[in-house]
Amino acid sequence: MIMLKLKNLFKQDEHKVDLENLPQHIGIIMDGNGRWAKKRGLPRSGGHAAGAKTFEKIIEDAGDIGIKVVTVYAFSTENWSRPKDEVDALMSLLEDYLDNGLERIAGRDVKIHFIGDSAAFSDKFQKKLAHMEKATRDNGGLLLNVALNYGGRAELTNAVKQIAEEVKNGEINPDEITEDTISKHLYTSGQPDPDLIIRPSGEFRLSNFLMWQGAYSELWFSDCLWPDFSKKELLEAISDYQKRNRRFGGV
């Protein structure tokens, strides 16, 4: 039944995807909401609202395909520098989505995990984050990391501080620090590193997203603005990923 569902999902798509060679973990930089809105004479908040609908659909598609982990870049540490009215609109949209949109996603057996420094948010907002994580922790389907007030450099800085404190307390010897030590202190501890990172909107950079975890990720860029991103682009990215020879620094 599951394979029949997947075959129906792919049968009308031109991109051939090998279901036995799927990336375990996909990172997505959801970019282009503001430009999408500007092209239509809408306020930037309208683009973010449209992008939220795309996010929900893509998570559903990823789960149907069989992806195990998806990490989405929802709000970066740098996004606070945007105009106040846009930041306020984003916060309002995020809070509304915590009340409504993420519940729909969670109902599809998705486990939701928030990564980033939540201390910058209000107590009410932080309680909603904690409630959503607790409510979905036993779900066994796709693991969805939502990066909020997240920055790769800040994440690494936080990890170094934790390790330094452990050294200070005699819990670990500096000579014992390895790459695994650092990985265990990241927000994604215990998860596979992203095999594929997708960025629509025509930009060709990671913008401080999963800097450590993405060291050997395959990158896929598209001119498509995030609100227009669809299952077609997702399958195209996966198909392209499957054609690459991942050597991890070897021959």
GUFIBA-122390 format. One record per atom (N, C-alpha, C): atom name; residue in one letter; x negated, y negated, z. Coordinates in steps of 0.001 Angstrom, whole numbers. Layout:
N
 atom type      xx      yy      zz
   CA    a       X       Y       Z
...
This chain:
251
 atom type      xx      yy      zz
    N    m    -829    1208       0
   CA    m       0       0       0
    C    m    -868   -1264       0
    N    i   -1941   -1253     845
   CA    i   -2821   -2426     902
    C    i   -3516   -2639    -434
    N    m   -4039   -1554   -1033
   CA    m   -4740   -1672   -2305
    C    m   -3792   -2141   -3398
    N    l   -2525   -1690   -3355
   CA    l   -1548   -2128   -4350
    C    l   -1304   -3620   -4225
    N    k   -1214   -4086   -2989
   CA    k   -1026   -5519   -2751
    C    k   -2196   -6317   -3300
    N    l   -3417   -5820   -3078
   CA    l   -4602   -6522   -3560
    C    l   -4663   -6511   -5083
    N    k   -4292   -5383   -5695
   CA    k   -4285   -5304   -7150
    C    k   -3297   -6303   -7739
    N    n   -2148   -6443   -7108
   CA    n   -1168   -7419   -7572
    C    n   -1689   -8833   -7424
    N    l   -2504   -9036   -6374
   CA    l   -3087  -10361   -6132
    C    l   -4034  -10756   -7253
    N    f   -4771   -9771   -7781
   CA    f   -5810  -10061   -8763
    C    f   -5378   -9873  -10213
    N    k   -4314   -9163  -10472
   CA    k   -4041   -8703  -11831
    C    k   -3850   -9824  -12842
    N    q   -3394  -10999  -12387
   CA    q   -3175  -12097  -13320
    C    q   -4317  -13108  -13291
    N    d   -5361  -12804  -12547
   CA    d   -6484  -13732  -12455
    C    d   -7601  -13283  -13371
    N    e   -8212  -14247  -14058
   CA    e   -9230  -13921  -15050
    C    e  -10546  -13468  -14423
    N    h  -10751  -13771  -13152
   CA    h  -12012  -13441  -12505
    C    h  -11929  -12060  -11864
    N    k  -12853  -11209  -12193
   CA    k  -12881   -9857  -11670
    C    k  -13652   -9839  -10349
    N    v  -13009   -9383   -9313
   CA    v  -13620   -9354   -7996
    C    v  -13761   -7915   -7532
    N    d  -14962   -7561   -7091
   CA    d  -15240   -6230   -6580
    C    d  -14850   -6196   -5103
    N    l  -13780   -5470   -4782
   CA    l  -13287   -5429   -3414
    C    l  -14230   -4699   -2468
    N    e  -15220   -3993   -3035
   CA    e  -16192   -3280   -2214
    C    e  -17424   -4131   -1930
    N    n  -17479   -5330   -2484
   CA    n  -18659   -6191   -2329
    C    n  -18238   -7611   -1975
    N    l  -17327   -7724   -1040
   CA    l  -16853   -9039    -630
    C    l  -17811   -9679     375
    N    p  -17955  -11001     345
   CA    p  -18711  -11662    1417
    C    p  -17970  -11467    2733
    N    q  -18711  -11141    3781
   CA    q  -18067  -10980    5091
    C    q  -17589  -12317    5637
    N    h  -18414  -13332    5440
   CA    h  -18170  -14637    6066
    C    h  -18289  -15722    5002
    N    i  -17253  -16533    4878
   CA    i  -17248  -17648    3935
    C    i  -17117  -18958    4713
    N    g  -17995  -19907    4426
   CA    g  -17886  -21243    4976
    C    g  -17291  -22166    3920
    N    i  -16419  -23072    4337
   CA    i  -15777  -23985    3387
    C    i  -15878  -25423    3894
    N    i  -16469  -26285    3091
   CA    i  -16502  -27727    3367
    C    i  -15307  -28334    2633
    N    m  -14272  -28662    3375
   CA    m  -13013  -29120    2762
    C    m  -13138  -30605    2411
    N    d  -13653  -30883    1227
   CA    d  -14007  -32247     854
    C    d  -13173  -32741    -326
    N    g  -12899  -34025    -340
   CA    g  -12221  -34639   -1486
    C    g  -10815  -35123   -1214
    N    n  -10363  -35062      34
   CA    n   -8997  -35492     347
    C    n   -8771  -36972      38
    N    g   -9752  -37802     433
   CA    g   -9601  -39240     224
    C    g   -9559  -39607   -1245
    N    r  -10437  -39010   -2053
   CA    r  -10459  -39299   -3491
    C    r   -9196  -38791   -4180
    N    w   -8701  -37652   -3712
   CA    w   -7455  -37105   -4257
    C    w   -6317  -38101   -4024
    N    a   -6254  -38669   -2826
   CA    a   -5191  -39631   -2498
    C    a   -5348  -40922   -3304
    N    k   -6592  -41399   -3435
   CA    k   -6837  -42645   -4159
    C    k   -6400  -42534   -5615
    N    k   -6658  -41384   -6231
   CA    k   -6283  -41183   -7633
    C    k   -4768  -41241   -7816
    N    r   -4037  -41014   -6739
   CA    r   -2573  -41006   -6818
    C    r   -1939  -42228   -6168
    N    g   -2773  -43199   -5787
   CA    g   -2263  -44416   -5178
    C    g   -1695  -44196   -3793
    N    l   -2197  -43184   -3093
   CA    l   -1713  -42841   -1762
    C    l   -2725  -43258    -703
    N    p   -2291  -43443     536
   CA    p   -3260  -43699    1608
    C    p   -4099  -42451    1840
    N    r   -5302  -42621    2394
   CA    r   -6183  -41480    2615
    C    r   -5519  -40423    3500
    N    s   -4663  -40876    4413
   CA    s   -3959  -39927    5277
    C    s   -3100  -38964    4464
    N    g   -2582  -39445    3323
   CA    g   -1796  -38570    2456
    C    g   -2644  -37463    1868
    N    g   -3906  -37776    1580
   CA    g   -4821  -36762    1079
    C    g   -5143  -35725    2137
    N    h   -5297  -36189    3374
   CA    h   -5589  -35247    4456
    C    h   -4395  -34321    4703
    N    a   -3188  -34849    4589
   CA    a   -1988  -34023    4762
    C    a   -1904  -32969    3667
    N    a   -2211  -33370    2428
   CA    a   -2212  -32414    1315
    C    a   -3302  -31372    1508
    N    g   -4465  -31811    2006
   CA    g   -5564  -30885    2257
    C    g   -5220  -29858    3319
    N    a   -4414  -30251    4305
   CA    a   -4001  -29316    5356
    C    a   -3151  -28190    4776
    N    k   -2312  -28510    3808
   CA    k   -1485  -27485    3159
    C    k   -2363  -26515    2362
    N    t   -3375  -27068    1686
   CA    t   -4305  -26209     946
    C    t   -5060  -25288    1900
    N    f   -5496  -25842    3015
   CA    f   -6200  -25055    4033
    C    f   -5370  -23848    4462
    N    e   -4119  -24084    4746
   CA    e   -3250  -22999    5202
    C    e   -3114  -21911    4137
    N    k   -2956  -22318    2884
   CA    k   -2793  -21350    1800
    C    k   -4081  -20566    1562
    N    i   -5224  -21239    1596
   CA    i   -6495  -20563    1332
    C    i   -6815  -19556    2440
    N    i   -6486  -19874    3682
   CA    i   -6706  -18922    4770
    C    i   -5842  -17684    4559
    N    e   -4623  -17888    4107
   CA    e   -3750  -16749    3809
    C    e   -4343  -15903    2685
    N    d   -4827  -16561    1630
   CA    d   -5424  -15834     499
    C    d   -6668  -15071     939
    N    a   -7519  -15721    1748
   CA    a   -8750  -15071    2204
    C    a   -8435  -13823    3019
    N    g   -7422  -13915    3876
   CA    g   -7026  -12759    4661
    C    g   -6498  -11635    3796
    N    d   -5717  -11979    2772
   CA    d   -5167  -10971    1862
    C    d   -6270  -10265    1079
    N    i   -7285  -11022     697
   CA    i   -8394  -10456     -73
    C    i   -9192   -9462     774
    N    g   -9321   -9773    2071
   CA    g  -10094   -8897    2943
    C    g  -11328   -9541    3538
    N    i  -11421  -10873    3464
   CA    i  -12535  -11592    4076
    C    i  -12408  -11476    5604
    N    k  -13518  -11239    6283
   CA    k  -13494  -11024    7724
    C    k  -13570  -12317    8529
    N    v  -14398  -13282    8056
   CA    v  -14609  -14527    8795
    C    v  -14588  -15708    7825
    N    v  -13884  -16763    8196
   CA    v  -13907  -18016    7445
    C    v  -14181  -19155    8428
    N    t  -15128  -20009    8084
   CA    t  -15401  -21204    8886
    C    t  -15105  -22429    8039
    N    v  -14213  -23282    8524
   CA    v  -13851  -24492    7778
    C    v  -14361  -25727    8513
    N    y  -14875  -26671    7740
   CA    y  -15392  -27937    8268
    C    y  -14227  -28910    8293
    N    a  -13619  -29085    9469
   CA    a  -12412  -29899    9569
    C    a  -12689  -31342    9982
    N    f  -13643  -31533   10928
   CA    f  -13954  -32878   11407
    C    f  -15384  -32867   11932
    N    s  -16238  -33666   11316
   CA    s  -17660  -33647   11676
    C    s  -17982  -34690   12740
    N    t  -19163  -34570   13320
   CA    t  -19616  -35557   14290
    C    t  -19765  -36932   13644
    N    e  -19975  -36952   12329
   CA    e  -20139  -38217   11599
    C    e  -18800  -38859   11220
    N    n  -17723  -38084   11248
   CA    n  -16423  -38614   10823
    C    n  -15878  -39700   11746
    N    w  -16418  -39805   12963
   CA    w  -15972  -40858   13882
    C    w  -16293  -42248   13336
    N    s  -17257  -42332   12406
   CA    s  -17659  -43634   11871
    C    s  -16701  -44146   10792
    N    r  -15722  -43355   10423
   CA    r  -14753  -43797    9421
    C    r  -13837  -44874   10016
    N    p  -13094  -45605    9172
   CA    p  -12192  -46635    9696
    C    p  -11257  -46071   10765
    N    k  -10987  -46882   11784
   CA    k  -10194  -46416   12924
    C    k   -8832  -45882   12516
    N    d   -8175  -46538   11546
   CA    d   -6847  -46075   11161
    C    d   -6906  -44680   10530
    N    e   -8004  -44394    9805
   CA    e   -8149  -43068    9212
    C    e   -8438  -42021   10281
    N    v   -9312  -42381   11242
   CA    v   -9621  -41437   12325
    C    v   -8359  -41147   13133
    N    d   -7582  -42197   13428
   CA    d   -6341  -42005   14188
    C    d   -5369  -41109   13429
    N    a   -5291  -41310   12114
   CA    a   -4400  -40484   11299
    C    a   -4865  -39035   11288
    N    l   -6190  -38841   11221
   CA    l   -6738  -37488   11248
    C    l   -6452  -36807   12582
    N    m   -6637  -37533   13683
   CA    m   -6368  -36964   15000
    C    m   -4900  -36586   15141
    N    s   -4021  -37453   14634
   CA    s   -2579  -37173   14690
    C    s   -2240  -35937   13871
    N    l   -2866  -35834   12688
   CA    l   -2624  -34682   11829
    C    l   -3140  -33404   12486
    N    l   -4330  -33470   13079
   CA    l   -4896  -32301   13738
    C    l   -4033  -31851   14911
    N    e   -3550  -32813   15688
   CA    e   -2713  -32463   16838
    C    e   -1393  -31851   16383
    N    d    -817  -32413   15334
   CA    d     419  -31850   14797
    C    d     180  -30442   14265
    N    y    -989  -30249   13663
   CA    y   -1294  -28929   13104
    C    y   -1519  -27902   14199
    N    l   -2041  -28347   15327
   CA    l   -2191  -27431   16458
    C    l    -829  -26959   16944
    N    d     157  -27833   16865
   CA    d    1507  -27493   17327
    C    d    2279  -26655   16326
    N    n    1966  -26808   15051
   CA    n    2805  -26181   14025
    C    n    2028  -25313   13038
    N    g    1127  -25932   12285
   CA    g     458  -25215   11209
    C    g    -350  -24011   11652
    N    l   -1154  -24181   12715
   CA    l   -1992  -23078   13152
    C    l   -1170  -21933   13726
    N    e      23  -22233   14243
   CA    e     892  -21162   14718
    C    e    1325  -20275   13560
    N    r    1568  -20876   12404
   CA    r    1939  -20084   11227
    C    r     770  -19206   10796
    N    i    -436  -19764   10844
   CA    i   -1616  -18990   10482
    C    i   -1829  -17856   11482
    N    a   -1693  -18167   12771
   CA    a   -1888  -17154   13804
    C    a    -897  -16002   13644
    N    g     278  -16306   13149
   CA    g    1287  -15279   12939
    C    g     904  -14279   11865
    N    r    -146  -14578   11107
   CA    r    -638  -13650   10078
    C    r   -1789  -12809   10623
    N    d   -1843  -12645   11928
   CA    d   -2861  -11828   12591
    C    d   -4247  -12447   12472
    N    v   -4306  -13767   12514
   CA    v   -5578  -14491   12442
    C    v   -6016  -14888   13847
    N    k   -7281  -14624   14154
   CA    k   -7863  -15043   15426
    C    k   -8537  -16392   15218
    N    i   -8155  -17389   16004
   CA    i   -8637  -18753   15807
    C    i   -9661  -19126   16874
    N    h  -10781  -19661   16408
   CA    h  -11877  -20052   17297
    C    h  -12345  -21448   16891
    N    f  -12426  -22347   17846
   CA    f  -12859  -23711   17557
    C    f  -14342  -23863   17894
    N    i  -15091  -24464   16977
   CA    i  -16517  -24689   17207
    C    i  -16800  -26185   17121
    N    g  -17734  -26640   17926
   CA    g  -18046  -28058   17987
    C    g  -17958  -28539   19429
    N    d  -18176  -29822   19629
   CA    d  -18145  -30420   20968
    C    d  -16756  -30985   21234
    N    s  -15940  -30226   21935
   CA    s  -14556  -30642   22179
    C    s  -14439  -31712   23260
    N    a  -15556  -31993   23970
   CA    a  -15506  -32952   25070
    C    a  -15129  -34351   24603
    N    a  -15302  -34631   23315
   CA    a  -14980  -35957   22789
    C    a  -13474  -36164   22629
    N    f  -12705  -35094   22698
   CA    f  -11261  -35185   22521
    C    f  -10560  -35392   23862
    N    s   -9308  -35826   23800
   CA    s   -8526  -36047   25010
    C    s   -8289  -34724   25741
    N    d   -7963  -34812   27032
   CA    d   -7672  -33614   27811
    C    d   -6500  -32847   27205
    N    k   -5500  -33575   26746
   CA    k   -4320  -32954   26135
    C    k   -4722  -32166   24889
    N    f   -5587  -32760   24073
   CA    f   -6042  -32110   22849
    C    f   -6860  -30867   23182
    N    q   -7750  -30981   24172
   CA    q   -8585  -29849   24564
    C    q   -7737  -28689   25084
    N    k   -6669  -29000   25803
   CA    k   -5780  -27949   26320
    C    k   -5087  -27220   25176
    N    k   -4750  -27962   24129
   CA    k   -4113  -27327   22974
    C    k   -5088  -26405   22245
    N    l   -6346  -26823   22169
   CA    l   -7367  -25970   21559
    C    l   -7506  -24673   22355
    N    a   -7592  -24812   23670
   CA    a   -7764  -23641   24535
    C    a   -6549  -22721   24444
    N    h   -5369  -23318   24386
   CA    h   -4137  -22518   24290
    C    h   -4110  -21714   22996
    N    m   -4509  -22339   21889
   CA    m   -4480  -21650   20596
    C    m   -5486  -20497   20577
    N    e   -6665  -20732   21141
   CA    e   -7655  -19654   21199
    C    e   -7151  -18487   22048
    N    k   -6573  -18804   23194
   CA    k   -6074  -17759   24089
    C    k   -4925  -16987   23451
    N    a   -4041  -17700   22752
   CA    a   -2867  -17070   22158
    C    a   -3222  -16130   21012
    N    t   -4391  -16351   20389
   CA    t   -4746  -15541   19216
    C    t   -5933  -14614   19455
    N    r   -6456  -14559   20663
   CA    r   -7698  -13827   20911
    C    r   -7576  -12324   20669
    N    d   -6363  -11791   20745
   CA    d   -6177  -10354   20532
    C    d   -5792  -10007   19097
    N    n   -5660  -11024   18239
   CA    n   -5357  -10761   16838
    C    n   -6528  -10048   16186
    N    g   -6231   -9100   15321
   CA    g   -7289   -8267   14762
    C    g   -7621   -8527   13314
    N    g   -7009   -9547   12722
   CA    g   -7272   -9833   11320
    C    g   -8451  -10770   11141
    N    l   -8329  -11669   10190
   CA    l   -9397  -12615    9873
    C    l   -9738  -13480   11086
    N    l  -11033  -13735   11289
   CA    l  -11502  -14672   12310
    C    l  -11685  -16026   11651
    N    l  -10965  -17022   12132
   CA    l  -11023  -18368   11575
    C    l  -11719  -19304   12548
    N    n  -12905  -19786   12157
   CA    n  -13609  -20811   12919
    C    n  -13208  -22178   12368
    N    v  -12671  -23030   13224
   CA    v  -12313  -24390   12818
    C    v  -13322  -25340   13454
    N    a  -14147  -25978   12631
   CA    a  -15202  -26859   13128
    C    a  -14645  -28260   13375
    N    l  -14567  -28645   14647
   CA    l  -14042  -29947   15052
    C    l  -15095  -30686   15870
    N    n  -15350  -31938   15521
   CA    n  -16456  -32694   16109
    C    n  -17710  -31829   16074
    N    y  -17955  -31299   14892
   CA    y  -19061  -30362   14686
    C    y  -20155  -30997   13835
    N    g  -21391  -30689   14188
   CA    g  -22541  -31055   13376
    C    g  -23615  -29999   13577
    N    g  -24241  -29564   12512
   CA    g  -25251  -28523   12620
    C    g  -26423  -28920   13494
    N    r  -26873  -30169   13386
   CA    r  -28002  -30614   14204
    C    r  -27607  -30682   15672
    N    a  -26386  -31160   15936
   CA    a  -25905  -31223   17323
    C    a  -25798  -29817   17908
    N    e  -25358  -28862   17093
   CA    e  -25246  -27477   17538
    C    e  -26623  -26926   17928
    N    l  -27624  -27177   17096
   CA    l  -28978  -26709   17388
    C    l  -29551  -27404   18624
    N    t  -29285  -28694   18757
   CA    t  -29742  -29440   19930
    C    t  -29146  -28851   21198
    N    n  -27867  -28536   21143
   CA    n  -27182  -27939   22283
    C    n  -27780  -26572   22630
    N    a  -28086  -25786   21600
   CA    a  -28685  -24465   21817
    C    a  -30054  -24597   22479
    N    v  -30861  -25554   22014
   CA    v  -32200  -25759   22578
    C    v  -32091  -26167   24050
    N    k  -31132  -27017   24375
   CA    k  -30950  -27446   25769
    C    k  -30603  -26262   26659
    N    q  -29728  -25383   26168
   CA    q  -29344  -24213   26951
    C    q  -30537  -23293   27190
    N    i  -31321  -23073   26135
   CA    i  -32491  -22202   26255
    C    i  -33526  -22826   27197
    N    a  -33713  -24145   27087
   CA    a  -34664  -24841   27963
    C    a  -34251  -24704   29426
    N    e  -32959  -24775   29676
   CA    e  -32459  -24618   31048
    C    e  -32721  -23205   31563
    N    e  -32585  -22218   30695
   CA    e  -32846  -20833   31086
    C    e  -34336  -20625   31372
    N    v  -35184  -21271   30581
   CA    v  -36632  -21198   30838
    C    v  -36946  -21860   32176
    N    k  -36350  -23013   32417
   CA    k  -36564  -23748   33670
    C    k  -36163  -22917   34878
    N    n  -35087  -22150   34731
   CA    n  -34580  -21334   35838
    C    n  -35260  -19972   35935
    N    g  -36241  -19736   35055
   CA    g  -36965  -18480   35088
    C    g  -36195  -17303   34527
    N    e  -35122  -17579   33785
   CA    e  -34306  -16505   33225
    C    e  -34916  -15928   31962
    N    i  -35788  -16695   31328
   CA    i  -36423  -16236   30097
    C    i  -37809  -16847   30000
    N    n  -38746  -16089   29423
   CA    n  -40100  -16574   29201
    C    n  -40172  -17197   27805
    N    p  -40835  -18341   27653
   CA    p  -40920  -18972   26330
    C    p  -41409  -18028   25240
    N    d  -42309  -17121   25588
   CA    d  -42829  -16174   24598
    C    d  -41773  -15189   24125
    N    e  -40689  -15078   24859
   CA    e  -39615  -14136   24517
    C    e  -38563  -14755   23601
    N    i  -38680  -16049   23333
   CA    i  -37694  -16734   22491
    C    i  -37889  -16316   21033
    N    t  -36824  -15822   20428
   CA    t  -36844  -15387   19033
    C    t  -35711  -16069   18276
    N    e  -35619  -15770   16998
   CA    e  -34497  -16283   16215
    C    e  -33170  -15786   16774
    N    d  -33154  -14546   17242
   CA    d  -31928  -13999   17835
    C    d  -31526  -14780   19083
    N    t  -32526  -15233   19851
   CA    t  -32243  -16031   21045
    C    t  -31469  -17287   20659
    N    i  -31925  -17952   19608
   CA    i  -31258  -19172   19157
    C    i  -29861  -18856   18638
    N    s  -29741  -17814   17823
   CA    s  -28441  -17445   17259
    C    s  -27411  -17175   18347
    N    k  -27857  -16570   19452
   CA    k  -26935  -16227   20534
    C    k  -26439  -17459   21287
    N    h  -27108  -18591   21093
   CA    h  -26695  -19817   21771
    C    h  -25932  -20769   20847
    N    l  -25622  -20314   19655
   CA    l  -24849  -21130   18720
    C    l  -23358  -20882   18922
    N    y  -22541  -21759   18362
   CA    y  -21081  -21608   18486
    C    y  -20584  -20318   17837
    N    t  -21330  -19821   16870
   CA    t  -20911  -18624   16133
    C    t  -21591  -17365   16661
    N    s  -22030  -17390   17891
   CA    s  -22727  -16247   18486
    C    s  -21936  -14952   18296
    N    g  -22624  -13916   17838
   CA    g  -21992  -12617   17645
    C    g  -21328  -12430   16300
    N    q  -21304  -13476   15492
   CA    q  -20674  -13407   14174
    C    q  -21741  -13262   13082
    N    p  -21375  -12657   11941
   CA    p  -22330  -12616   10832
    C    p  -22540  -14016   10267
    N    d  -23738  -14293    9781
   CA    d  -23983  -15581    9125
    C    d  -23166  -15653    7841
    N    p  -22822  -16865    7397
   CA    p  -22031  -16978    6163
    C    p  -22797  -16469    4947
    N    d  -22173  -15587    4195
   CA    d  -22761  -15106    2946
    C    d  -22592  -16143    1847
    N    l  -21509  -16897    1922
   CA    l  -21136  -17835     861
    C    l  -20597  -19111    1486
    N    i  -21098  -20251    1025
   CA    i  -20565  -21546    1443
    C    i  -20015  -22261     218
    N    i  -18770  -22669     309
   CA    i  -18046  -23306    -795
    C    i  -17872  -24791    -495
    N    r  -18193  -25632   -1486
   CA    r  -17893  -27055   -1353
    C    r  -17271  -27575   -2642
    N    p  -15993  -27911   -2609
   CA    p  -15386  -28584   -3757
    C    p  -15686  -30076   -3719
    N    s  -15169  -30821   -4677
   CA    s  -15210  -32293   -4736
    C    s  -16366  -32873   -5535
    N    g  -17286  -32032   -6036
   CA    g  -18365  -32552   -6866
    C    g  -19606  -32971   -6120
    N    e  -19625  -32820   -4800
   CA    e  -20816  -33148   -4015
    C    e  -21702  -31906   -3913
    N    f  -23013  -32122   -3861
   CA    f  -23966  -31017   -3857
    C    f  -24861  -31082   -2620
    N    r  -24271  -30999   -1459
   CA    r  -25028  -30985    -216
    C    r  -24193  -30303     868
    N    l  -24873  -29900    1951
   CA    l  -24200  -29192    3044
    C    l  -23658  -30146    4109
    N    s  -24133  -31365    4126
   CA    s  -23622  -32382    5055
    C    s  -23589  -31907    6503
    N    n  -24715  -31307    6943
   CA    n  -24861  -30956    8359
    C    n  -23933  -29811    8781
    N    f  -23608  -28942    7854
   CA    f  -22690  -27825    8110
    C    f  -23458  -26509    8204
    N    l  -23360  -25833    9351
   CA    l  -23965  -24512    9563
    C    l  -25436  -24484    9111
    N    m  -26215  -25425    9622
   CA    m  -27596  -25589    9185
    C    m  -28453  -24352    9466
    N    w  -28292  -23759   10632
   CA    w  -29062  -22555   10973
    C    w  -28456  -21336   10290
    N    q  -27150  -21171   10434
   CA    q  -26472  -19979    9924
    C    q  -26518  -19886    8405
    N    g  -26583  -21023    7736
   CA    g  -26532  -21040    6280
    C    g  -27887  -20957    5599
    N    a  -28930  -20563    6329
   CA    a  -30288  -20541    5772
    C    a  -30377  -19718    4494
    N    y  -29640  -18608    4420
   CA    y  -29685  -17752    3239
    C    y  -28314  -17594    2585
    N    s  -27420  -18516    2864
   CA    s  -26095  -18461    2240
    C    s  -26190  -18781     759
    N    e  -25353  -18118     -24
   CA    e  -25181  -18516   -1414
    C    e  -24261  -19729   -1438
    N    l  -24582  -20710   -2280
   CA    l  -23814  -21948   -2344
    C    l  -22995  -21990   -3630
    N    w  -21763  -22487   -3520
   CA    w  -20895  -22605   -4694
    C    w  -20226  -23965   -4658
    N    f  -20442  -24747   -5713
   CA    f  -19896  -26098   -5786
    C    f  -18902  -26208   -6933
    N    s  -17934  -27103   -6763
   CA    s  -16910  -27306   -7780
    C    s  -16495  -28770   -7801
    N    d  -16084  -29253   -8975
   CA    d  -15576  -30624   -9090
    C    d  -14145  -30748   -8580
    N    c  -13487  -29639   -8342
   CA    c  -12104  -29624   -7866
    C    c  -12019  -30298   -6495
    N    l  -11099  -31243   -6325
   CA    l  -10899  -31877   -5027
    C    l  -10134  -30917   -4114
    N    w  -10420  -30953   -2821
   CA    w   -9886  -29946   -1920
    C    w   -8363  -29749   -2005
    N    p   -7530  -30784   -2062
   CA    p   -6091  -30533   -2135
    C    p   -5671  -29744   -3377
    N    d   -6507  -29750   -4426
   CA    d   -6204  -28998   -5646
    C    d   -6845  -27610   -5646
    N    f   -7633  -27310   -4633
   CA    f   -8305  -26016   -4544
    C    f   -7253  -24923   -4364
    N    s   -7429  -23811   -5058
   CA    s   -6419  -22752   -5032
    C    s   -7077  -21377   -4996
    N    k   -6240  -20358   -5005
   CA    k   -6742  -18984   -5033
    C    k   -7644  -18762   -6242
    N    k   -7353  -19418   -7350
   CA    k   -8165  -19277   -8561
    C    k   -9613  -19675   -8282
    N    e   -9815  -20827   -7642
   CA    e  -11173  -21278   -7335
    C    e  -11834  -20368   -6299
    N    l  -11059  -19899   -5330
   CA    l  -11615  -18999   -4322
    C    l  -12132  -17721   -4964
    N    l  -11343  -17138   -5850
   CA    l  -11755  -15910   -6520
    C    l  -12928  -16160   -7464
    N    e  -12950  -17330   -8086
   CA    e  -14069  -17675   -8963
    C    e  -15364  -17757   -8157
    N    a  -15277  -18354   -6963
   CA    a  -16463  -18469   -6111
    C    a  -16951  -17089   -5675
    N    i  -16022  -16217   -5297
   CA    i  -16395  -14866   -4867
    C    i  -16976  -14078   -6032
    N    s  -16370  -14216   -7201
   CA    s  -16862  -13523   -8393
    C    s  -18281  -13964   -8722
    N    d  -18546  -15271   -8632
   CA    d  -19878  -15794   -8898
    C    d  -20876  -15281   -7855
    N    y  -20464  -15252   -6604
   CA    y  -21303  -14729   -5519
    C    y  -21728  -13288   -5811
    N    q  -20789  -12490   -6326
   CA    q  -21062  -11075   -6559
    C    q  -22028  -10835   -7719
    N    k  -22259  -11835   -8525
   CA    k  -23192  -11710   -9637
    C    k  -24619  -12067   -9249
    N    r  -24803  -12592   -8062
   CA    r  -26122  -13068   -7659
    C    r  -26953  -11963   -7012
    N    n  -28253  -12106   -7125
   CA    n  -29202  -11149   -6519
    C    n  -29740  -11767   -5251
    N    r  -29238  -11314   -4105
   CA    r  -29630  -11887   -2819
    C    r  -30910  -11195   -2326
    N    r  -32009  -11909   -2338
   CA    r  -33307  -11324   -1994
    C    r  -33778  -11684    -587
    N    f  -33194  -12691      23
   CA    f  -33556  -13096    1384
    C    f  -35069  -13306    1529
    N    g  -35668  -13936     524
   CA    g  -37092  -14237     575
    C    g  -37989  -13154      35
    N    g  -37393  -11983    -284
   CA    g  -38179  -10883    -839
    C    g  -38225  -10943   -2342
    N    v  -38714   -9872   -2944
   CA    v  -38858   -9802   -4403
    C    v  -37594   -9210   -5009
